[in-house]
Amino acid sequence: MARPRLSAQEYATGVLAGNRTTLGQAITLVESRRPADQKLAQAVLTAVLPHTGKAMRVGITGVPGVGKSTLLDALGMLIVQQGKTMAVLAVDPSSTLSGGSILGDKTRMQRLSMHPAAFIRPSPTAASLGGVTRRTRETMLLCEAAGFDVVFVETVGVGQSETMVCDMVDHFVVLTLPNAGDELQGIKKGVLELADILAVNKADGDALPAARRALMELRAALRYLRPRHAEWTPEATMVSAMTGDGLPELWAAVGRHRDVLLQSGTLAQQRGEQLRRWMWAMIEERLLDAFRAAPAVGARIDELEAAVDAGTTTPSLAATALLAEFGVG
């Protein structure tokens, strides 16, 4: 027998009480694309909204293999041992062929996933750009309402669209590998320009000399980049998730960045700008969904896509024809 659906107030009450089961169910609700679920999800978010905004929002990114999950496991343990609660929104890449995702972040954060002060939520990207899910922002709000002091968003990897994560966090951390010469070539300049803090990970053992060289190269590169905040000069450090070296310094740098943003008033201004961009992103998303759902558009999509593939029409003309079916001249 199907379990009765909770009401918006029941979801909100459970989330505000810090009930992990209800929090997980609420996150599943906001991730659903069913219209009925989305309507209920918005009611839940409206109910908890006054209780959000107090957490530190931290984004962490880096190329695949840089050790984001392993570092978060070690850094997270440091944070919870300081008496704070922490949520990790770990975004897993979805297969472009099957739509499936690995969802293995809990296995890579074994210590943190077992700690009562931590909450880890893996979510598939479902082909979303930016290395974040379509509903990461809403999930972050639910975690804040549940009382978590720190919310980390671990993104898929560095790329041009990865910068979308900056539209939802206060502090953006970029991890690099000890082989800085090759690594710098693989990092988009735009991502470096958005970084508030850079950290060379895996700075241990035989890789330690290379990590020191990488740190020098990163600091040199930062001198030629315009910082994201006029009042903050991005910092670079090196860490080891295996030994724990550098983790306190990394977390202290995040704290200094927060203090600067709070004292200057930039944090409130930045969050306001993020909310406005979020609003327009939602408008674009809803318009695209409505466009694809229009019967007249659906009737011609296959035909016009085939024509573009065959080279018998241009993408511009095909787009104009579909927009005309939607009523846009």
Number of C-alpha atoms within 10 A of each C-alpha: 3 4 5 6 8 13 13 19 14 13 25 26 18 17 26 21 14 18 13 14 10 20 24 17 15 26 22 15 22 24 20 15 11 10 9 10 15 15 13 19 24 15 17 23 21 12 17 22 15 9 14 18 15 13 21 19 21 20 23 25 28 26 19 12 10 19 20 26 24 18 22 22 22 20 21 28 20 17 21 18 12 9 10 15 20 26 26 27 23 28 26 24 23 19 14 10 6 7 12 14 17 13 16 14 23 19 12 16 20 14 14 25 21 12 15 10 19 21 21 19 17 17 25 23 25 19 15 14 15 20 26 29 22 22 18 21 18 17 24 26 21 27 28 27 26 24 20 22 21 22 25 23 25 25 27 23 25 21 19 14 15 20 23 14 24 20 17 22 21 23 23 24 25 25 25 29 25 24 17 20 14 11 15 17 9 13 18 14 14 14 21 25 16 21 24 22 22 26 26 26 27 25 27 19 10 9 14 17 14 19 25 18 15 27 24 14 15 23 15 12 13 18 11 9 15 13 17 14 15 8 12 14 16 23 18 24 23 25 23 22 21 14 13 15 15 19 24 13 13 20 16 12 19 19 14 12 22 18 13 15 20 13 9 11 11 17 18 14 12 16 16 12 14 16 14 12 14 15 12 11 12 13 12 12 13 12 12 11 11 13 18 15 12 12 12 16 19 15 12 15 16 11 12 20 16 13 15 16 12 10 10 10 14 15 15 9 12 18 14 14 18 21 15 13 18 18 11 9 9
